[in-house]
Each structure stands twice: as structure tokens, then as C-alpha cells.
Amino acid sequence: MTTKSAAVDQYITKAQPFAQPILKRLRAIIHKTCPDCTEVIKWGMPAFDYHGPFCTIAAFKAHCVFAFWKVDLLNDPKGVLEKENRTSMGHLGRITSLKELPTTAALASLIKQAMQLNVDGVKVNRVVKKKPPLKAPPAMLAAIRRNKAAQATWSGFAPSHQREYIEWITEAKSEATRERRMLQMLEWLAEGKQRHWKYQK
């Protein structure tokens, strides 16, 4: 039985006019191929679940995307999928019109494979690449040491949180921007805040 979400309806309604027919067509193909799937919003995008998530769609200002959760395990005889050298976060490239979509049969074949992978409980081995250690600039460390509250926070941070600040400082394109960020960093560290504290719940 087809289960549609009002949240997905709303997502499509709010999408750009060019995107709405694309999203509707993709949604219709997914439900026709997998009548028992359910819809949810994951990371702000419509996702489709059948024994676990298997695909997602999304719209942006100038293009739409379609993505599979286990794309590396799909057999793609028609060559419609972008797995390497991707041009978007999806696996069908940047879709800007209905004519750019693969045939319904080709897409349905891929959806059926994705469904079966979930039914069979096949897992994807994801390799997490560890980032090499990143050294803080001497001037940055000297500034932190001069502020006891900032130093206490910095010393208590995990390497990943320290790295966020180091990247922010070292990526500054001008000396003025770097100085401004250093001052902001010291203020936040003195308050015990991580670099991305604004986005934390």
C-alpha cells in the first residue's frame, strides 16, 4: 500500500517551478516500483524507505537530484548512474528537465535492485578516511596561551574540535580576515564554545 507524506507534498510544492514536475515524476516511479515504500524527510530531503532507506530526491535552485543509498552495489547495464566523477550529490547528475531523466524502465530496474539489497540485509562497507593531524599556526597557539579561559577550553577539546578552529584560521584569505577570526575564536573559546556551536542543539 502506497504511503505518502504530507511533508513531501509540501517539499514539492515549495520547490522551484521547473523542479516540481521532475520531483513528481521521480516520486511516481518510485511508488509504482515499490508500492509498499514509505516517505520521510531526512536531512531536509524526501527519502524513501523499504526495509530501510534506499533512495532520496531533492531540489535546489537550478537542478534536482536522485540518489541511491547503496549505489556502489547496483548493476547499471544502461550506464545511467554517476558513481565516480559525479557532477552533483545525486547519481543521475544535475537534472533540470524531464527529458534528462532515464527511462522509467531503466530507473525501475535500479530501484528494484536497491529494494532487494535492503530485503537481503546487505550492508555497505564504508571506509572512513582519517584526516592527518593539522598543526595550529604558532601565532594562533600563542594567542590562545595568553588567554587562560581560552587555553583551558582548547586543552579540553578533542582533536576534531581543535581542527575546526585551525582550518577556520588557516583558510582565511587575508591578514585582516585572519585577525578578525582570531579575535572571534578567542571570545568563543573563553566561553567554552566549539567552532560550530551555533548549529548545535
C-alpha positions in Angstrom: 0.0 0.0 0.0 1.4 3.4 -1.0 2.2 5.6 1.9 2.8 9.3 1.1 3.9 12.0 3.4 2.3 15.4 3.7 5.8 16.8 4.4 7.0 15.5 1.0 3.9 17.1 -0.6 4.9 20.4 1.0 8.5 20.0 -0.1 7.5 19.6 -3.7 5.0 22.5 -3.6 7.8 24.8 -2.3 10.3 23.7 -4.9 11.1 25.8 -7.9 8.6 25.6 -10.8 11.0 23.7 -13.0 11.7 21.2 -10.3 8.1 20.2 -9.4 7.3 18.0 -12.4 10.7 16.3 -12.0 10.2 15.5 -8.4 6.6 14.3 -9.1 7.8 12.0 -11.9 10.6 10.5 -9.8 8.2 10.1 -6.8 5.6 8.4 -9.1 8.2 6.0 -10.5 9.4 5.1 -7.0 5.9 4.4 -5.7 4.9 2.4 -8.8 8.0 0.3 -8.5 7.8 0.0 -4.7 4.1 0.3 -3.6 5.0 -0.6 0.0 7.6 2.1 0.5 7.2 4.9 3.0 8.2 8.5 2.7 10.2 10.5 5.2 12.2 13.7 5.3 15.9 13.0 6.0 18.4 15.8 6.2 15.7 18.1 4.8 15.1 16.0 1.7 12.4 13.4 0.7 13.7 9.9 1.3 12.1 6.5 0.6 12.2 3.6 2.9 11.6 -0.1 2.3 13.3 -2.3 4.8 15.5 0.7 5.4 16.2 3.8 3.3 17.0 3.0 -0.3 16.8 6.3 -2.3 16.2 10.0 -2.0 15.3 13.0 -4.2 16.0 16.7 -3.7 15.6 20.1 -5.5 17.9 23.0 -5.5 17.8 26.4 -7.1 18.8 25.2 -10.6 18.7 21.4 -10.5 17.2 18.3 -9.0 19.0 15.1 -7.8 18.2 11.5 -7.3 20.4 9.3 -5.1 20.6 5.7 -4.0 21.9 4.7 -0.6 23.8 1.6 -1.8 24.7 2.9 -5.3 28.0 1.1 -5.4 26.2 -2.3 -5.2 23.9 -1.6 -8.1 24.3 -3.2 -11.5 23.9 -0.5 -14.1 23.8 -2.0 -17.6 22.3 1.1 -19.2 25.1 3.3 -17.7 22.7 5.9 -16.3 24.3 6.3 -12.9 27.1 8.6 -11.9 29.3 6.8 -9.3 32.7 8.4 -9.9 33.3 11.9 -11.2 29.9 12.9 -10.0 28.5 16.3 -11.1 26.1 16.6 -8.2 25.3 15.0 -4.8 22.9 12.6 -6.7 23.6 9.7 -9.0 21.8 10.9 -12.1 23.7 14.1 -12.5 22.1 17.6 -12.4 18.5 17.1 -13.6 17.0 20.3 -14.9 14.1 18.9 -17.1 12.0 15.8 -17.5 13.8 14.9 -20.7 17.0 14.4 -18.8 15.6 11.6 -16.7 16.5 8.0 -17.7 13.6 5.8 -19.0 11.1 4.6 -16.5 12.2 1.0 -17.2 15.9 1.8 -16.5 15.1 3.6 -13.3 12.6 1.0 -12.1 15.3 -1.7 -12.6 17.7 0.1 -10.4 15.0 0.8 -7.8 14.2 -2.9 -7.7 17.8 -3.8 -7.1 18.0 -1.3 -4.3 14.9 -2.7 -2.7 16.3 -6.3 -2.9 19.5 -5.2 -1.2 17.5 -4.0 1.7 15.4 -7.1 1.9 18.5 -9.2 1.9 20.0 -7.1 4.6 23.1 -6.3 2.5 25.4 -3.7 4.2 27.7 -1.3 2.6 31.2 -1.2 4.0 32.0 2.4 4.2 35.7 3.4 4.6 36.1 6.4 6.9 39.2 8.2 5.9 41.0 9.7 8.8 42.3 13.2 8.3 46.0 13.7 9.0 46.9 15.8 12.0 46.8 19.5 11.4 49.2 21.8 13.2 48.0 25.1 14.5 50.0 28.2 13.4 52.4 29.4 16.2 50.7 32.8 16.3 47.3 31.1 16.9 48.7 29.0 19.8 50.4 32.0 21.3 47.2 34.0 21.3 45.3 31.1 23.0 48.0 30.7 25.7 47.7 34.4 26.6 44.0 33.8 27.4 43.6 31.4 30.4 39.9 30.7 29.8 40.6 30.1 26.1 43.6 27.9 26.9 41.5 25.8 29.3 38.8 25.2 26.7 41.4 24.5 23.9 43.3 21.9 26.1 40.0 20.1 26.8 38.9 19.9 23.2 39.1 16.7 21.2 41.5 16.9 18.2 38.5 17.2 15.8 37.2 20.3 17.6 40.7 21.8 17.6 41.0 21.1 13.9 37.8 23.0 13.1 39.3 26.2 14.6 42.7 25.6 12.9 41.1 25.2 9.5 39.0 28.3 10.0 42.0 30.4 10.9 44.4 29.0 8.2 41.8 29.2 5.4 41.4 33.0 5.9 42.4 34.6 2.6 43.7 37.9 4.0 45.6 39.0 7.1 42.6 41.2 8.2 40.2 38.3 8.0 42.7 36.1 9.9 43.0 38.7 12.7 39.2 39.1 12.9 38.7 35.3 13.1 41.4 35.0 15.8 39.6 37.6 18.0 36.3 35.7 17.5 38.0 32.4 18.2 39.4 33.7 21.5 36.0 35.0 22.5 34.3 31.7 21.8 37.0 29.6 23.4 36.8 31.8 26.5 33.1 31.0 26.6 33.8 27.3 26.2 32.3 27.1 22.7 33.2 24.9 19.8 33.7 26.4 16.3 30.2 25.4 15.1 28.4 26.0 18.4 25.6 27.9 16.7 24.5 24.8 14.9 24.5 22.5 17.9 21.2 21.7 19.6 
